[in-house]
Amino acid sequence: MTRFKPTKAFGTLLVSLILLSSTLTAETPTRIVSLNGTVTEILFALGAGNQVLADDTSSYFPEKAKTLPKVGYQRTLTPEAILIHKPDLVLGLEYAGPAQTIQQLKDTGINVQILPEKLTTEGAEERIKTIGSLVGKTKEANALAKQFNSEMKQLKIVKTKVRVLFLYSRSVSSIFVAGKNTAADVMIQLSGAVNVAEKISDFKPLTPEALIDLNPDIILMPEISVEGLGGENGVWAINGMSHTNAGKNKRLTTMDDLMLLGFGPRLPQALKTLNTKWKGFE
């Protein structure tokens, strides 16, 4: 039997491969803190859920994300709540804050990556790939992005003249309408409908006069907002609602907050669901 005799070149190659493997292992984060629900959803979709030690309160999908320790809400974070987990990567979107907290985290030398929001389908696909590259899941991210892109291309959105008003609320005394420059506005347009609040910018408090003037055909709300109003009856009890087409015909569309506004992997599913509902209301 002929025995294999390692050559000097083989030995050098072997050492190089070992060093490369060690470098890749060292650079792949194993202790991630996620500061955003969409980021958390993407991490789990990429198979990196076991690398996530903690997340923020907007992270509740998939189910496993609910069981992780919470570091607070993404806009009102403290460095102490994050540093206690000794992360080697802190990952969030651009509205993570306050800015002082993010800077303090960076000053410790921790790898802090704050990604742009980009409320577009292209931005969602790009975010998947970027997160994949940051957590050592490039292959998985490319596959997920390809699936996402395929699902978007298969969508057959039918444009309608249905006038939709998005309302966000945590209580009866605090109701807001979504205008331009919001995820809700982009979703309404992408799903084929018309945002009746398109002349408004960002989120504005809802007044009875504005509601009656806008006169939507359909009210669109996150499920959690409807719960905050005490259920569907609470929506119809909003001052001025009974004078709108939506109120008269009891037309309400609800969806999971993260699925509706997160611009994550489930975006195609959300758009398909909305468009189907819009066609049903015509």
C-alpha positions in Angstrom: 0.0 0.0 0.0 1.4 3.4 -1.0 1.4 5.8 1.9 0.7 9.5 1.4 3.7 11.7 2.0 2.8 15.3 2.8 4.9 17.8 0.8 6.0 21.2 2.1 3.6 22.8 -0.3 0.7 20.7 1.1 1.7 21.6 4.6 1.7 25.3 3.8 -1.7 25.0 2.1 -3.1 23.1 5.1 -1.9 25.7 7.5 -3.4 28.5 5.3 -6.7 26.7 5.3 -6.7 26.3 9.1 -5.9 30.0 9.5 -8.6 31.0 7.1 -11.1 28.8 8.9 -10.2 30.3 12.2 -10.4 33.9 10.8 -13.9 33.2 9.4 -15.0 31.7 12.6 -13.7 34.6 14.6 -15.4 37.1 12.3 -18.8 35.4 12.4 -20.9 36.9 15.2 -22.3 34.4 17.7 -23.8 36.9 20.2 -26.2 39.2 18.3 -28.6 41.7 19.8 -31.3 42.8 17.4 -32.9 46.2 17.8 -35.7 45.8 15.3 -38.5 43.3 14.6 -37.8 43.1 10.8 -34.1 42.5 11.5 -35.0 39.8 13.9 -37.4 38.2 11.4 -34.7 38.2 8.8 -32.1 36.7 11.1 -34.4 33.8 11.9 -35.3 33.3 8.3 -31.6 33.0 7.5 -31.2 30.3 10.1 -29.2 32.7 12.4 -31.8 32.6 15.2 -29.5 30.6 17.5 -27.0 33.5 17.2 -29.5 36.0 18.6 -29.2 36.4 22.4 -31.7 39.3 22.8 -34.0 41.6 20.9 -36.2 44.6 21.3 -39.9 44.7 22.0 -40.9 45.1 18.3 -39.5 41.6 17.7 -42.2 39.0 18.1 -41.9 36.9 14.9 -41.2 34.1 14.6 -42.6 32.7 17.9 -39.1 32.0 19.2 -38.3 35.7 19.1 -40.9 36.3 21.8 -39.0 34.2 24.2 -35.7 36.0 24.0 -34.7 38.6 26.6 -35.9 42.1 25.7 -33.5 45.1 25.7 -36.4 47.7 25.5 -38.1 49.5 22.6 -35.9 50.3 19.6 -36.4 54.1 19.8 -35.8 54.3 23.6 -32.8 52.1 24.2 -30.2 52.2 27.0 -26.6 50.9 26.6 -26.8 49.0 29.9 -29.7 46.8 28.7 -27.7 45.8 25.6 -24.2 45.5 27.0 -25.3 43.1 29.7 -25.6 40.4 27.0 -22.0 41.0 25.9 -22.8 41.1 22.1 -20.3 40.9 19.3 -22.8 42.4 16.9 -25.6 44.9 17.6 -27.9 45.2 14.5 -30.8 47.6 13.9 -32.4 50.1 11.5 -31.9 53.8 11.3 -34.4 54.8 13.8 -32.8 52.9 16.6 -31.9 55.2 19.4 -31.5 57.6 21.0 -28.4 58.6 19.1 -26.4 58.9 22.4 -27.1 55.2 23.2 -25.9 54.1 19.7 -22.8 56.2 20.1 -22.0 54.8 23.5 -22.3 51.3 22.2 -19.9 52.1 19.3 -17.5 53.7 21.8 -17.1 50.3 23.5 -15.7 48.8 20.4 -18.7 46.5 19.7 -19.6 46.0 16.1 -22.8 48.2 15.7 -24.5 48.1 12.4 -27.4 50.5 11.8 -29.0 49.9 8.4 -31.1 52.3 6.3 -34.9 51.7 6.3 -35.5 52.0 2.5 -39.3 51.5 2.1 -39.1 49.8 -1.3 -39.1 46.2 -2.5 -35.5 46.7 -3.6 -34.6 48.0 -0.2 -36.1 44.9 1.4 -34.2 42.6 -0.8 -31.0 44.5 -0.2 -31.5 44.4 3.6 -31.8 40.6 3.5 -28.5 40.3 1.6 -26.7 42.8 3.9 -27.8 41.1 7.1 -26.7 37.8 5.6 -23.2 39.1 4.9 -22.9 40.5 8.4 -23.8 37.2 10.2 -22.1 34.7 8.0 -25.2 33.6 6.1 -24.4 34.9 2.6 -25.5 31.7 0.8 -28.8 31.6 2.8 -29.4 35.3 2.2 -28.9 35.0 -1.6 -31.4 32.1 -1.6 -33.9 34.0 0.5 -33.5 37.2 -1.7 -34.0 35.1 -4.8 -37.2 33.6 -3.3 -38.4 37.1 -2.3 -37.7 38.5 -5.7 -39.5 35.5 -7.4 -42.6 36.0 -5.2 -42.7 39.7 -6.0 -42.5 39.0 -9.7 -45.3 36.5 -9.5 -47.6 39.1 -7.8 -50.5 40.2 -10.0 -51.5 43.4 -8.4 -54.7 44.9 -9.8 -55.0 48.6 -9.5 -58.2 49.8 -7.9 -59.9 53.1 -7.0 -60.5 52.0 -3.5 -59.7 54.8 -1.0 -57.9 53.5 2.0 -57.1 55.3 5.3 -54.4 53.8 7.6 -55.0 54.5 11.3 -52.5 53.7 14.1 -53.5 53.7 17.7 -52.7 52.4 21.1 -55.7 53.9 22.8 -58.9 55.8 22.1 -57.3 59.1 23.0 -54.3 58.6 20.7 -55.2 57.9 17.0 -52.9 58.8 14.1 -53.4 58.9 10.3 -50.5 57.9 8.0 -49.6 60.1 5.1 -46.7 60.3 2.8 -43.2 59.1 3.8 -44.6 56.2 5.9 -44.5 52.5 5.4 -48.3 52.4 5.4 -48.5 54.8 2.5 -46.0 52.8 0.4 -47.9 49.6 1.3 -51.3 51.0 0.2 -49.8 52.2 -3.1 -48.0 48.9 -3.8 -51.1 46.9 -3.0 -53.0 48.8 -5.8 -55.2 51.1 -3.7 -55.3 54.9 -3.1 -54.1 56.5 0.2 -56.8 59.2 1.0 -54.2 60.9 3.2 -51.6 61.3 0.5 -51.6 65.1 1.0 -50.5 64.6 4.6 -46.9 64.1 5.5 -45.8 61.4 8.0 -48.2 60.6 10.9 -50.7 63.2 12.1 -53.3 63.1 14.9 -56.7 62.2 13.6 -59.6 64.7 14.1 -63.3 64.0 13.4 -63.3 66.8 10.8 -60.3 65.3 8.9 -61.8 61.8 9.0 -65.1 63.0 7.6 -63.3 65.1 4.9 -61.1 62.2 3.9 -64.1 59.8 3.7 -62.3 56.5 3.2 -63.9 53.4 1.7 -61.8 51.2 3.9 -60.0 51.6 7.2 -56.6 49.8 7.4 -55.1 49.1 10.8 -52.6 46.9 12.5 -54.2 44.2 14.6 -52.6 45.5 17.8 -54.2 48.9 17.2 -57.7 47.4 16.9 -57.0 45.6 20.1 -56.0 48.9 21.7 -59.4 50.3 20.8 -61.2 47.4 22.4 -61.9 45.5 19.2 -63.7 46.3 15.9 -66.6 48.1 17.7 -64.1 50.5 19.0 -63.0 51.4 15.5 -66.6 52.2 14.5 -67.0 54.3 17.6 -64.3 56.7 16.6 -65.8 60.2 16.4 -66.7 61.0 12.8 -66.4 57.4 11.6 -70.1 56.9 11.1 -70.1 59.6 8.5 -67.6 57.9 6.2 -68.1 55.2 3.6 -65.9 52.8 5.6 -68.0 53.4 8.8 -71.3 53.1 7.1 -70.4 49.8 5.4 -68.2 48.5 8.3 -65.2 48.0 6.0 -62.1 47.3 8.1 -58.9 45.5 7.0 -56.4 44.4 9.7 -53.0 42.7 9.5 -50.2 41.8 11.8 -48.1 45.0 12.5 -44.7 43.5 11.5 -46.1 41.8 8.4 -47.9 44.9 7.2 -45.2 47.5 7.9 -42.0 45.7 8.4 -40.8 45.3 4.7 -39.4 42.0 5.5 -39.5 38.5 3.9 -43.3 38.4 4.1 -43.8 41.6 2.1 -45.1 39.7 -1.0 -47.6 37.8 1.1 -48.8 41.0 2.7 -49.3 42.8 -0.7 -51.1 39.8 -2.1 -53.5 39.7 0.9 -54.2 43.4 0.7 -54.9 43.4 -3.0 -57.2 40.5 -2.7 -59.2 42.4 0.0 -59.2 45.6 -2.1 -60.8 43.8 -5.1 -63.3 42.3 -2.8 -64.5 45.7 -1.6 -65.1 47.1 -5.1 
